[in-house]
Amino acid sequence: MAGYEAVIGLEVHVELRTKTKAFCSCPNEFGSEPNTNVCPVCLALPGVLPVLNRSLLEYAVQVGLALNCEIAPFSKFDRKNYFYPDLPKAYQISQYDLPLCRNGYLDVEVDGYTRRVGITRVHMEEDAGKLLHGEGNPGYSLVDLNRAGVPLLEIVTEPDIRTPEEARLFLENLKAILQYLDVSDCKMEEGSLRCDANVSLRPAGTDVLNTKVEIKNMNSFRAVQRALEGEVQRQRSIYESGGVVFQETRGWDEDRGITVVMRSKEEASDYRYFPDPDLVPIVLSPEEVERLRRSLPELPVARRERLIRDYGLPAYDAGVLTASRDLADFFEECVRVYPDAKKVSNWVMGEFLRLLNSQNLEVKQAKLSPSHLVEMLQLMDEGIISGKIAKTVFEEMFNTGKRAAQIVEEKGLVQISDEGELAGIVEEVLAAHPQVVDDYRKGKRKALGFLVGQVMKRTKGKANPQLVNRMLEERI
């Protein structure tokens, strides 16, 4: 944006997929009947004591290591005091001045350059419950405490992001890392990955830090980018008209495409933090941190480089395939049996992703397995089906889970590779399009493609296209 530069920092909350909650043994499950996954600890009844879930601690260290953070040998939990109806204790167990992880970074590729985004801190905390407004009776608000005590990580970046697109790409990269670590399902629609953004505007090329505004209620990566674009435009208009930007929290209104004011921004002092007396400090030995470092899986950047190196894939293909651990696993399972990596990549990035996206499915929800795809590719290599027919077979496999050979047999899709069977059709096409034949004879090579298409149309895509090409050339 000419004359101005955005300064953007993100706060990301991630619900971890531990079996139990952060400080009690209640199940950590989404979608249960309201107020069924609760106990005296969740409800903050008098006399109860929290006990730290070890999985929360280990997941937090793994995330910190994957984000190149320093892991604190000594950290502690604090009470963040505020009253809200979904928080029975009137405080949230969080970390304040001694977080578990700090001073990390995540590199993001943007249009050929790398933006290094600093990670200020990664700290552990518990989630609050959920308020339900106007359900059944507009005069009431209900509370579901199943979510109270669900383990969270808060990941806070430095204000290193300069454009809304960089913010979206950062989140996409972060989500991929979390999924590779298998510490969260990262479903924004279920609230397991939530993002708030702080944004301010300053004259381009300066290091001024102007008043920042916090934006909430963004439930998709696209919404994050759109909300930031809208807020940057709003602040620019204010500055250009001589106005003042106030520090406040604004919500993203998806329908209206604007941010709207929610409240003035709280300061840390408003929360009256103090160390939680019921939880002992966390002391981690170097050996324990090293054990967790060795447990890290291959992360997206390393896997992308390996796919380029080992399979000779273009960087673009490797980037698309490794954006999701499940998709990369699908690809590599195919290649283990069918080593033509580029052909597999084309089908996975093309038809497979197209159908997944159109039906809003995850890789693991697909009825089509790697063995389905390999079997279909082998039928193509054997000349049993054409590339055009293969697309029909692939979609049928995707929708029904049937094997390729079964579909080919049931639908009579075997490729016609008998010259005698095609000869009559080829002659009919030549006779029906004399002008096109004449064009080809005068040097218009594209005319042949039209004639091939007419033969394919009359055979419902079952003719062997290479054979049809040769027969047409011989007869013209």
C-alpha positions in Angstrom: 0.0 0.0 0.0 1.7 3.1 -1.2 3.0 5.5 1.5 2.1 3.1 4.4 3.3 -0.2 5.7 1.4 -2.6 7.8 2.8 -4.1 11.0 1.1 -7.3 11.8 1.6 -9.8 14.7 -0.5 -12.9 15.3 -1.7 -14.7 18.4 -2.7 -18.3 17.6 -4.6 -20.6 20.0 -4.3 -24.3 19.4 -6.3 -26.9 21.1 -4.2 -30.0 21.6 -5.5 -33.5 20.9 -4.6 -35.0 24.3 -6.8 -37.8 25.6 -7.7 -35.8 28.7 -7.9 -32.2 29.7 -5.0 -30.0 30.9 -5.4 -30.4 34.6 -7.9 -33.3 35.2 -8.8 -36.7 33.8 -12.0 -35.6 32.0 -12.1 -36.7 28.3 -10.8 -34.1 25.8 -13.5 -34.7 23.1 -15.3 -32.4 20.7 -19.0 -32.8 20.1 -20.1 -34.5 23.3 -23.5 -33.7 24.9 -23.1 -30.4 26.8 -21.7 -30.5 30.3 -20.9 -34.3 30.2 -17.1 -34.0 30.1 -16.9 -32.2 33.4 -15.7 -32.8 37.0 -15.1 -30.8 40.2 -11.8 -29.5 38.7 -13.6 -28.2 35.5 -16.4 -26.7 37.6 -14.0 -25.1 40.1 -15.6 -26.6 43.1 -14.0 -25.7 46.5 -11.1 -27.9 47.6 -10.1 -29.4 44.2 -6.5 -29.3 42.9 -5.3 -29.3 39.3 -2.7 -31.9 38.1 -0.7 -31.2 35.0 -1.3 -33.5 32.0 2.2 -34.6 30.9 1.1 -34.9 27.3 0.3 -31.2 27.3 3.9 -30.5 28.5 5.5 -32.8 25.9 3.4 -31.5 23.0 4.3 -27.9 24.0 8.0 -28.7 24.0 7.7 -30.5 20.6 5.9 -27.4 19.1 8.5 -25.1 20.5 11.4 -27.2 19.1 9.6 -27.3 15.6 9.4 -23.5 15.7 13.1 -23.1 16.6 12.4 -21.9 20.1 14.5 -21.9 23.2 13.0 -24.3 25.7 13.0 -22.9 29.2 14.6 -25.2 31.8 12.4 -23.5 34.4 8.9 -22.2 33.9 5.7 -21.9 35.9 1.9 -21.5 35.6 0.1 -18.3 36.5 -3.4 -17.2 37.2 -4.9 -14.8 34.7 -7.8 -13.2 36.6 -10.9 -12.0 34.8 -14.6 -12.7 35.4 -16.7 -14.2 32.6 -19.6 -16.6 32.8 -17.8 -19.4 30.8 -14.9 -19.3 33.3 -16.1 -20.8 36.6 -12.8 -20.1 38.5 -12.8 -16.5 37.5 -9.2 -17.0 36.4 -7.5 -18.9 33.6 -4.4 -21.1 34.3 -1.9 -19.7 31.9 1.8 -18.7 31.8 2.9 -15.1 32.1 6.5 -14.0 32.6 8.2 -17.4 32.4 6.7 -19.2 29.3 7.9 -22.6 28.3 9.2 -21.6 24.8 10.5 -18.3 23.4 12.6 -16.6 20.8 11.8 -18.9 17.9 11.0 -18.3 14.2 9.2 -19.7 11.2 10.2 -18.9 7.6 7.5 -18.3 5.1 8.0 -18.3 1.3 6.2 -15.4 -0.3 6.4 -14.7 -4.1 10.0 -16.0 -4.3 11.4 -14.3 -1.1 11.6 -15.6 2.5 9.9 -13.7 5.3 11.3 -14.8 8.7 8.6 -14.3 11.3 9.8 -14.3 14.9 8.1 -16.4 17.5 7.9 -14.4 20.7 6.7 -17.2 22.9 4.7 -20.4 23.0 3.0 -21.0 26.3 0.5 -23.5 27.8 -2.9 -22.6 29.2 -6.4 -24.0 29.6 -9.4 -23.2 27.5 -12.6 -21.6 28.8 -16.2 -23.0 28.4 -18.6 -21.9 25.7 -21.6 -19.7 26.0 -24.7 -20.4 23.9 -26.9 -17.4 23.3 -30.5 -17.6 22.4 -30.7 -21.3 21.8 -34.4 -22.4 22.4 -35.2 -19.1 24.2 -33.9 -15.7 23.2 -34.1 -14.5 26.8 -31.5 -17.0 28.0 -27.8 -17.7 27.6 -26.5 -21.2 28.4 -23.0 -22.4 29.2 -21.3 -25.6 28.1 -18.2 -26.4 30.2 -17.1 -29.4 28.2 -14.4 -27.1 26.8 -13.3 -25.7 30.1 -9.9 -27.1 30.9 -9.1 -28.3 27.3 -5.3 -27.9 26.8 -4.2 -24.9 24.7 -1.0 -23.5 23.3 -0.8 -19.8 22.6 1.7 -19.0 19.9 2.6 -15.3 19.7 4.6 -13.9 16.9 6.8 -10.8 16.7 5.2 -8.0 14.6 7.3 -9.1 11.6 4.4 -9.7 9.1 4.0 -6.9 6.5 1.0 -8.0 4.4 -2.3 -9.8 4.9 -1.1 -12.5 2.4 2.0 -13.1 4.5 -0.2 -13.6 7.6 -2.3 -16.2 5.7 0.8 -18.0 4.5 2.3 -18.0 8.0 -0.9 -19.7 9.3 -0.9 -22.3 6.6 2.7 -23.1 7.3 2.1 -23.3 11.1 -1.0 -25.5 10.6 1.1 -27.9 8.5 3.8 -28.2 11.2 1.1 -28.8 13.9 -0.4 -31.5 11.8 2.9 -33.1 11.0 3.6 -33.2 14.8 0.0 -34.7 15.2 -0.6 -32.5 18.3 -3.9 -31.0 17.0 -6.5 -31.5 14.3 -6.3 -27.8 13.6 -10.0 -27.5 12.6 -10.8 -23.8 12.6 -14.5 -24.6 12.1 -14.5 -26.5 15.5 -12.4 -23.9 17.2 -9.3 -26.1 17.6 -7.2 -23.4 15.7 -8.1 -19.8 16.4 -6.3 -16.7 15.4 -6.3 -13.1 16.6 -4.3 -10.4 14.8 -2.7 -7.2 15.9 -2.3 -4.6 13.2 -1.1 -1.1 12.9 0.0 1.2 10.1 3.1 3.4 9.8 4.8 5.4 7.1 6.7 3.0 4.8 10.4 2.8 5.5 10.2 4.0 9.1 10.4 2.0 12.4 7.6 3.9 14.1 5.1 1.7 16.1 1.7 3.3 15.9 -1.4 2.4 17.8 -2.4 -1.3 17.2 -5.8 -2.8 16.9 -6.7 -6.4 17.8 -9.0 -8.3 15.4 -10.9 -11.4 16.6 -13.6 -13.8 15.2 -11.8 -14.9 12.1 -12.7 -18.5 11.4 -10.7 -19.3 8.3 -7.3 -18.4 6.8 -9.2 -16.5 4.0 -11.1 -14.6 6.7 -7.8 -13.6 8.3 -6.4 -12.2 5.1 -9.7 -10.4 4.3 -10.1 -9.0 7.8 -6.5 -7.7 7.7 -7.0 -6.1 4.3 -10.1 -4.4 5.5 -8.5 -3.2 8.7 -5.4 -1.8 6.9 -7.7 0.1 4.6 -9.7 1.4 7.5 -6.6 2.7 9.4 -5.2 4.2 6.2 -8.4 6.2 5.6 -8.3 7.5 9.2 -4.7 8.6 8.9 -5.3 10.2 5.5 -8.2 12.2 6.9 -6.2 13.4 9.9 -7.9 11.2 12.4 -6.7 9.0 15.3 -6.6 5.2 15.5 -7.7 4.0 19.0 -6.4 0.9 20.7 -9.3 -1.4 20.8 -10.5 -4.9 20.0 -12.5 -5.3 16.8 -14.4 -8.3 15.4 -14.5 -9.4 11.8 -18.0 -9.2 10.3 -17.8 -11.7 7.4 -21.2 -10.7 5.9 -20.4 -7.0 5.8 -16.7 -7.5 5.0 -15.6 -5.0 7.7 -14.2 -5.0 11.2 -16.5 -3.7 14.0 -15.6 -2.4 17.4 -16.0 -4.9 20.3 -14.4 -3.3 23.3 -11.3 -1.3 24.4 -8.2 -3.4 24.7 -7.2 -4.9 28.0 -3.7 -4.5 29.3 -1.7 -7.2 31.0 -2.1 -5.3 34.3 -5.9 -5.7 34.1 -5.5 -9.4 34.5 -3.6 -9.2 37.8 -1.4 -12.2 37.1 0.2 -14.1 39.9 1.9 -17.5 40.2 -0.6 -20.4 40.6 0.0 -21.8 44.1 -1.6 -25.1 43.2 0.9 -26.1 40.5 4.6 -26.7 41.0 7.0 -25.0 38.6 8.1 -27.0 35.6 11.8 -28.0 35.6 13.0 -29.7 32.4 16.4 -31.3 32.1 18.5 -31.0 28.9 18.2 -34.8 28.5 14.4 -34.6 28.5 14.4 -31.8 25.9 16.8 -33.8 23.8 14.6 -36.9 24.1 11.7 -34.9 22.8 13.8 -33.4 20.0 14.7 -36.8 18.8 11.0 -37.8 18.7 10.1 -35.0 16.2 8.9 -36.4 12.8 10.2 -35.1 9.5 8.7 -31.7 9.2 7.2 -30.1 6.0 10.3 -28.2 4.8 12.6 -31.2 5.2 10.1 -33.5 3.5 9.6 -31.0 0.6 13.4 -31.0 0.0 13.5 -34.8 0.2 10.7 -35.2 -2.4 12.6 -32.9 -4.8 15.9 -34.7 -4.2 14.7 -38.3 -4.1 11.9 -38.3 -6.7 13.0 -35.5 -9.0 9.8 -33.5 -8.5 9.5 -29.8 -9.3 9.5 -27.6 -6.3 5.9 -26.6 -6.9 4.7 -30.2 -6.8 6.7 -31.0 -3.7 5.3 -27.9 -2.0 1.7 -28.8 -2.8 2.2 -32.5 -1.7 3.9 -31.7 1.6 1.4 -29.0 2.6 -0.5 -31.8 4.3 1.1 -34.8 6.0 -1.7 -37.0 5.0 -1.4 -36.0 1.3 2.4 -36.5 1.4 1.8 -40.0 2.9 -0.7 -40.8 0.2 1.7 -39.8 -2.5 4.7 -41.8 -1.1 2.6 -44.9 -0.5 1.7 -44.8 -4.3 5.3 -44.2 -5.3 6.5 -47.2 -3.3 4.6 -49.4 -5.6 4.4 -47.3 -8.8 7.7 -45.4 -9.1 6.7 -42.9 -11.8 6.6 -40.0 -9.3 5.7 -37.3 -11.7 2.7 -39.2 -13.0 1.5 -40.0 -9.5 2.1 -36.3 -8.5 -0.1 -35.1 -11.4 -3.0 -37.3 -10.4 -2.7 -36.5 -6.7 -2.4 -32.8 -7.3 -5.0 -32.8 -10.0 -8.0 -35.1 -9.8 -7.5 -36.2 -6.2 -7.3 -32.7 -4.7 -10.0 -31.4 -7.0 -12.5 -34.0 -5.8 -11.4 -33.6 -2.1 -11.9 -29.9 -2.3 -15.2 -30.1 -4.2 -16.7 -32.4 -1.5 -14.9 -30.7 1.4 -13.2 -33.9 2.5 -9.9 -34.7 4.2 -7.5 -37.2 2.7 -8.3 -39.8 5.3 -12.0 -39.5 4.6 -11.6 -40.4 0.9 -12.8 -43.9 -0.2 -10.0 -43.9 -2.8 -6.7 -45.4 -1.4 -3.2 -45.3 -2.9 -3.7 -48.9 -4.2 -6.8 -47.7 -6.1 -4.7 -45.1 -7.9 -1.8 -47.5 -8.6 -4.2 -50.1 -10.1 -5.7 -47.5 -12.4 -2.3 -46.2 -13.6 -1.3 -49.8 -14.3 -4.4 -50.3 -16.5 -3.4 -47.2 -18.4 0.1 -48.5 -18.9 -1.3 -51.8 -20.2 -3.4 -49.9 -22.8 -6.6 -51.2 -21.3 -8.0 -47.6 -20.6 -7.2 -44.3 -22.2 -6.2 -41.2 -20.2 -9.7 -39.7 -20.9 -11.4 -42.8 -19.6 -9.1 -42.9 -16.6 -10.6 -39.6 -15.4 -14.0 -41.2 -15.4 -12.7 -44.3 -13.6 -10.9 -42.2 -11.0 -14.0 -40.2 -10.1 -16.0 -43.4 -9.9 -13.4 -44.9 -7.6 -13.4 -41.7 -5.5 -17.2 -41.7 -5.1 -17.8 -45.4 -4.6 -14.5 -47.0 -3.4 -14.8 -49.6 -6.2 -11.6 -50.9 -7.8 -10.6 -49.7 -11.2 -10.8 -53.1 -12.9 -14.3 -53.6 -11.6 -15.5 -50.2 -12.9 -13.9 -50.8 -16.3 -15.7 -54.2 -16.6 -19.1 -52.9 -15.3 -19.1 -49.9 -17.6 -17.5 -51.5 -20.6 -14.7 -48.9 -20.7 -11.9 -51.0 -22.2 -9.9 -49.0 -24.7 -10.4 -49.7 -28.4 -7.0 -50.6 -29.8 -8.2 -52.7 -32.7 -7.4 -50.9 -36.0 -10.1 -52.8 -37.8 -12.7 -51.7 -35.3 -11.7 -48.1 -35.6 -11.2 -48.0 -39.4 -14.9 -47.4 -40.2 -15.2 -44.6 -37.7 -12.1 -42.9 -39.0 -13.4 -43.0 -42.5 -16.8 -41.6 -41.4 -15.1 -38.7 -39.7 -12.9 -37.9 -42.7 -15.9 -37.9 -45.0 -17.9 -35.7 -42.6 -15.3 -33.0 -42.4 -13.7 -32.4 -45.9 -12.8 -28.8 -45.1 -10.9 -29.8 -42.0 -9.0 -32.4 -44.0 -8.1 -29.9 -46.6 -6.9 -27.5 -43.9 -4.6 -30.1 -42.5 -3.2 -30.9 -46.0 -2.5 -27.2 -46.3 -0.4 -27.2 -43.2 -2.8 -26.5 -40.3 -1.5 -29.1 -37.9 -4.2 -28.2 -35.3 -6.8 -29.6 -37.7 -5.7 -33.1 -36.8 -6.7 -32.6 -33.2 -10.2 -31.7 -34.2 -10.5 -34.9 -36.2 -9.0 -37.0 -33.3 -11.6 -35.4 -31.0 -14.4 -36.4 -33.4 -13.3 -40.0 -33.3 -13.0 -40.0 -29.5 -16.5 -38.5 -29.4 -18.0 -41.2 -31.5 -16.3 -43.9 -29.4 -17.3 -42.2 -26.2 -13.6 -41.7 -25.3 -12.7 -45.4 -25.6 -10.5 -45.2 -28.8 -6.7 -45.4 -28.4 -5.7 -41.8 -29.1 -2.2 -42.7 -30.4 -3.7 -45.3 -32.8 -6.3 -42.8 -34.0 -3.6 -40.2 -34.6 -1.6 -42.6 -36.7 -4.6 -43.9 -38.7 -5.8 -40.3 -39.5 -2.3 -39.2 -40.7 -2.0 -42.3 -42.9 -5.4 -41.7 -44.5 -5.2 -37.9 -45.1 
